[in-house]
Amino acid sequence: MKQITDAKPSGSRKTYHHGDLRKVLLDAALAEVAAHGAQGLSMASLARRAGVAQSAPYRHFSDREDLLAAVATDGFERFTEALLEAASDGDDMTALNRMAVAYLVFGEKNVELYRLMFASGLVPGAAPDSALKRAANASFQPLLDRVRTLGPAASPLSAHVRWGQLHGLVMLKADGFIHDPLEALVGVLSL
């Protein structure tokens, strides 16, 4: 029987154990989604990108759908942080305008993640008590809270209309129909 030996020191293996493998896998999945979109992500490609055995992702995610839900959840959490940070300064209208810009910037910088979050069908299919559904719902709250401060005429419908306008601008930019969503935002803010 022929014995195969590895001339490399054991510390230089391509596969290795991580203290926080779930985070490493999520980071690798985010990078894959950003580079190629969610449609090309597989558990095997994730394992290769993370430098772990093909079975390793299954220790943290039951399947591809579970992985994509975790990536989208992380995206919604980062999106909410960006909106909250934008809303933290200025009067209510200034904060609302800053949130609108933050929304567009997040969508532009994270096109494929944004598509996964808003156009993949993951959220509508998620269980009401899931982390994904909670994160998606929480991402709307900062906008709703700011719109409500504008007075009695402001309603949840007003927040949904603004959300829809911003979402439309992000998608129009992503699909090549407009060049500068921030320029188009001026029209949205005057409504």
C-alpha positions as a Markdown table, in Angstrom:
| # | Residue | x | y | z |
|---|---|---|---|---|
| 1 | Met | 0.0 | 0.0 | 0.0 |
| 2 | Lys | 1.4 | 3.3 | -1.1 |
| 3 | Gln | 1.5 | 6.0 | 1.6 |
| 4 | Ile | 0.8 | 9.6 | 0.5 |
| 5 | Thr | 2.7 | 12.2 | 2.5 |
| 6 | Asp | 2.2 | 15.9 | 2.5 |
| 7 | Ala | 5.4 | 17.8 | 2.3 |
| 8 | Lys | 3.7 | 21.0 | 3.6 |
| 9 | Pro | 3.7 | 21.7 | 7.3 |
| 10 | Ser | 0.4 | 21.0 | 8.9 |
| 11 | Gly | -0.3 | 24.7 | 9.6 |
| 12 | Ser | -0.4 | 25.5 | 5.8 |
| 13 | Arg | -3.3 | 23.2 | 4.9 |
| 14 | Lys | -6.0 | 24.6 | 2.6 |
| 15 | Thr | -8.8 | 23.3 | 4.9 |
| 16 | Tyr | -8.7 | 24.3 | 8.5 |
| 17 | His | -10.8 | 24.7 | 11.6 |
| 18 | His | -12.2 | 28.1 | 12.5 |
| 19 | Gly | -13.2 | 29.3 | 15.9 |
| 20 | Asp | -16.3 | 31.0 | 14.3 |
| 21 | Leu | -16.9 | 28.9 | 11.2 |
| 22 | Arg | -20.5 | 30.3 | 10.9 |
| 23 | Lys | -19.1 | 33.9 | 10.5 |
| 24 | Val | -16.4 | 32.8 | 8.1 |
| 25 | Leu | -19.1 | 31.0 | 6.0 |
| 26 | Leu | -21.4 | 34.0 | 6.1 |
| 27 | Asp | -18.6 | 36.3 | 5.0 |
| 28 | Ala | -17.7 | 33.9 | 2.2 |
| 29 | Ala | -21.3 | 33.7 | 1.1 |
| 30 | Leu | -21.6 | 37.6 | 1.2 |
| 31 | Ala | -18.5 | 37.8 | -1.0 |
| 32 | Glu | -19.8 | 35.2 | -3.4 |
| 33 | Val | -23.2 | 37.0 | -3.6 |
| 34 | Ala | -21.5 | 40.3 | -4.2 |
| 35 | Ala | -19.3 | 38.9 | -6.9 |
| 36 | His | -21.7 | 36.6 | -8.8 |
| 37 | Gly | -25.2 | 37.0 | -7.3 |
| 38 | Ala | -27.1 | 34.5 | -5.2 |
| 39 | Gln | -28.1 | 32.2 | -8.1 |
| 40 | Gly | -24.5 | 30.9 | -8.4 |
| 41 | Leu | -24.0 | 30.2 | -4.7 |
| 42 | Ser | -23.9 | 26.6 | -3.7 |
| 43 | Met | -22.8 | 24.9 | -0.5 |
| 44 | Ala | -19.8 | 23.4 | -2.4 |
| 45 | Ser | -18.7 | 26.8 | -3.8 |
| 46 | Leu | -19.1 | 28.3 | -0.3 |
| 47 | Ala | -16.9 | 25.6 | 1.2 |
| 48 | Arg | -14.2 | 26.2 | -1.5 |
| 49 | Arg | -14.3 | 29.9 | -1.0 |
| 50 | Ala | -14.1 | 29.5 | 2.8 |
| 51 | Gly | -11.3 | 26.9 | 2.5 |
| 52 | Val | -13.2 | 24.2 | 4.4 |
| 53 | Ala | -14.4 | 20.7 | 3.8 |
| 54 | Gln | -17.5 | 20.4 | 1.6 |
| 55 | Ser | -19.5 | 19.1 | 4.6 |
| 56 | Ala | -18.5 | 22.0 | 6.9 |
| 57 | Pro | -21.3 | 24.4 | 5.8 |
| 58 | Tyr | -23.9 | 21.8 | 6.7 |
| 59 | Arg | -22.9 | 22.1 | 10.4 |
| 60 | His | -24.3 | 25.6 | 10.4 |
| 61 | Phe | -26.9 | 25.7 | 7.6 |
| 62 | Ser | -29.3 | 23.0 | 6.8 |
| 63 | Asp | -29.3 | 23.7 | 3.1 |
| 64 | Arg | -28.7 | 26.5 | 0.5 |
| 65 | Glu | -32.1 | 28.2 | 1.3 |
| 66 | Asp | -31.1 | 28.4 | 5.0 |
| 67 | Leu | -27.7 | 29.9 | 4.0 |
| 68 | Leu | -29.3 | 32.5 | 1.7 |
| 69 | Ala | -31.8 | 33.4 | 4.5 |
| 70 | Ala | -28.9 | 34.0 | 6.9 |
| 71 | Val | -27.1 | 36.1 | 4.3 |
| 72 | Ala | -30.3 | 38.2 | 3.7 |
| 73 | Thr | -30.8 | 38.5 | 7.4 |
| 74 | Asp | -27.3 | 39.9 | 7.8 |
| 75 | Gly | -28.0 | 42.2 | 4.9 |
| 76 | Phe | -31.2 | 43.6 | 6.5 |
| 77 | Glu | -29.3 | 44.1 | 9.8 |
| 78 | Arg | -26.6 | 46.1 | 8.0 |
| 79 | Phe | -29.2 | 48.0 | 6.0 |
| 80 | Thr | -31.1 | 49.0 | 9.2 |
| 81 | Glu | -27.8 | 50.1 | 10.8 |
| 82 | Ala | -27.1 | 52.4 | 7.8 |
| 83 | Leu | -30.6 | 53.9 | 8.0 |
| 84 | Leu | -30.4 | 54.5 | 11.7 |
| 85 | Glu | -27.0 | 56.1 | 11.4 |
| 86 | Ala | -28.3 | 58.4 | 8.7 |
| 87 | Ala | -31.3 | 59.4 | 10.9 |
| 88 | Ser | -29.3 | 60.1 | 14.0 |
| 89 | Asp | -28.5 | 63.7 | 13.1 |
| 90 | Gly | -30.6 | 66.7 | 12.2 |
| 91 | Asp | -34.2 | 67.6 | 12.4 |
| 92 | Asp | -36.9 | 65.2 | 11.3 |
| 93 | Met | -37.0 | 66.2 | 7.6 |
| 94 | Thr | -33.2 | 66.4 | 7.3 |
| 95 | Ala | -32.9 | 63.0 | 8.9 |
| 96 | Leu | -35.5 | 61.6 | 6.5 |
| 97 | Asn | -33.6 | 63.0 | 3.6 |
| 98 | Arg | -30.3 | 61.5 | 4.9 |
| 99 | Met | -32.1 | 58.1 | 5.3 |
| 100 | Ala | -33.2 | 58.3 | 1.7 |
| 101 | Val | -29.6 | 58.9 | 0.5 |
| 102 | Ala | -28.4 | 56.1 | 2.8 |
| 103 | Tyr | -31.0 | 53.8 | 1.3 |
| 104 | Leu | -29.8 | 54.5 | -2.2 |
| 105 | Val | -26.1 | 54.3 | -1.3 |
| 106 | Phe | -26.7 | 50.9 | 0.4 |
| 107 | Gly | -28.6 | 49.6 | -2.7 |
| 108 | Glu | -26.0 | 50.8 | -5.1 |
| 109 | Lys | -23.0 | 49.4 | -3.2 |
| 110 | Asn | -24.7 | 46.1 | -2.5 |
| 111 | Val | -26.7 | 45.4 | -5.6 |
| 112 | Glu | -26.7 | 41.6 | -5.5 |
| 113 | Leu | -27.2 | 41.5 | -1.8 |
| 114 | Tyr | -30.1 | 44.0 | -2.2 |
| 115 | Arg | -31.6 | 41.8 | -4.9 |
| 116 | Leu | -31.4 | 38.8 | -2.5 |
| 117 | Met | -33.0 | 40.8 | 0.3 |
| 118 | Phe | -35.8 | 42.3 | -1.7 |
| 119 | Ala | -36.3 | 40.4 | -5.0 |
| 120 | Ser | -35.6 | 36.8 | -4.2 |
| 121 | Gly | -38.9 | 35.7 | -2.5 |
| 122 | Leu | -37.0 | 34.7 | 0.6 |
| 123 | Val | -38.8 | 37.2 | 2.9 |
| 124 | Pro | -42.4 | 36.4 | 1.8 |
| 125 | Gly | -41.7 | 32.7 | 2.2 |
| 126 | Ala | -40.1 | 33.1 | 5.7 |
| 127 | Ala | -41.8 | 32.0 | 8.8 |
| 128 | Pro | -43.3 | 35.0 | 10.8 |
| 129 | Asp | -41.1 | 34.3 | 13.8 |
| 130 | Ser | -37.9 | 33.7 | 11.7 |
| 131 | Ala | -34.8 | 35.9 | 12.1 |
| 132 | Leu | -35.1 | 36.9 | 8.5 |
| 133 | Lys | -38.7 | 38.1 | 8.8 |
| 134 | Arg | -37.8 | 40.0 | 12.0 |
| 135 | Ala | -34.8 | 41.6 | 10.4 |
| 136 | Ala | -36.8 | 42.6 | 7.2 |
| 137 | Asn | -39.6 | 44.1 | 9.3 |
| 138 | Ala | -37.1 | 45.9 | 11.5 |
| 139 | Ser | -35.5 | 47.5 | 8.4 |
| 140 | Phe | -38.7 | 49.4 | 7.7 |
| 141 | Gln | -39.1 | 50.7 | 11.2 |
| 142 | Pro | -36.6 | 53.6 | 11.0 |
| 143 | Leu | -38.4 | 55.1 | 8.0 |
| 144 | Leu | -41.8 | 54.6 | 9.5 |
| 145 | Asp | -40.7 | 56.2 | 12.8 |
| 146 | Arg | -39.3 | 59.3 | 10.9 |
| 147 | Val | -42.3 | 59.7 | 8.7 |
| 148 | Arg | -44.6 | 59.6 | 11.8 |
| 149 | Thr | -42.8 | 62.5 | 13.3 |
| 150 | Leu | -43.8 | 64.7 | 10.3 |
| 151 | Gly | -47.3 | 65.2 | 11.7 |
| 152 | Pro | -50.8 | 63.8 | 11.7 |
| 153 | Ala | -51.0 | 63.7 | 7.9 |
| 154 | Ala | -48.0 | 61.3 | 7.8 |
| 155 | Ser | -49.1 | 57.7 | 7.9 |
| 156 | Pro | -47.7 | 54.2 | 7.4 |
| 157 | Leu | -48.9 | 54.6 | 3.8 |
| 158 | Ser | -46.7 | 57.6 | 3.4 |
| 159 | Ala | -43.7 | 55.6 | 4.6 |
| 160 | His | -44.6 | 52.8 | 2.2 |
| 161 | Val | -44.8 | 55.2 | -0.7 |
| 162 | Arg | -41.4 | 56.6 | 0.1 |
| 163 | Trp | -40.0 | 53.1 | 0.6 |
| 164 | Gly | -41.4 | 52.1 | -2.8 |
| 165 | Gln | -39.9 | 55.2 | -4.5 |
| 166 | Leu | -36.5 | 54.5 | -3.1 |
| 167 | His | -36.7 | 50.8 | -3.9 |
| 168 | Gly | -37.7 | 51.7 | -7.5 |
| 169 | Leu | -34.7 | 54.0 | -7.8 |
| 170 | Val | -32.3 | 51.3 | -6.6 |
| 171 | Met | -33.7 | 48.7 | -9.0 |
| 172 | Leu | -33.8 | 51.2 | -11.9 |
| 173 | Lys | -30.1 | 51.9 | -11.3 |
| 174 | Ala | -29.3 | 48.2 | -10.9 |
| 175 | Asp | -31.0 | 47.3 | -14.1 |
| 176 | Gly | -29.4 | 50.2 | -16.1 |
| 177 | Phe | -32.5 | 52.4 | -16.6 |
| 178 | Ile | -31.1 | 55.4 | -14.8 |
| 179 | His | -27.6 | 56.5 | -14.3 |
| 180 | Asp | -27.7 | 58.6 | -11.1 |
| 181 | Pro | -30.4 | 57.6 | -8.5 |
| 182 | Leu | -29.3 | 60.4 | -6.2 |
| 183 | Glu | -30.2 | 62.9 | -8.9 |
| 184 | Ala | -33.6 | 61.3 | -9.3 |
| 185 | Leu | -33.9 | 61.4 | -5.5 |
| 186 | Val | -34.4 | 65.2 | -5.6 |
| 187 | Gly | -37.7 | 64.6 | -7.4 |
| 188 | Val | -38.7 | 62.0 | -4.8 |
| 189 | Leu | -37.9 | 64.3 | -1.9 |
| 190 | Ser | -40.0 | 67.1 | -3.2 |
| 191 | Leu | -43.2 | 64.8 | -3.3 |
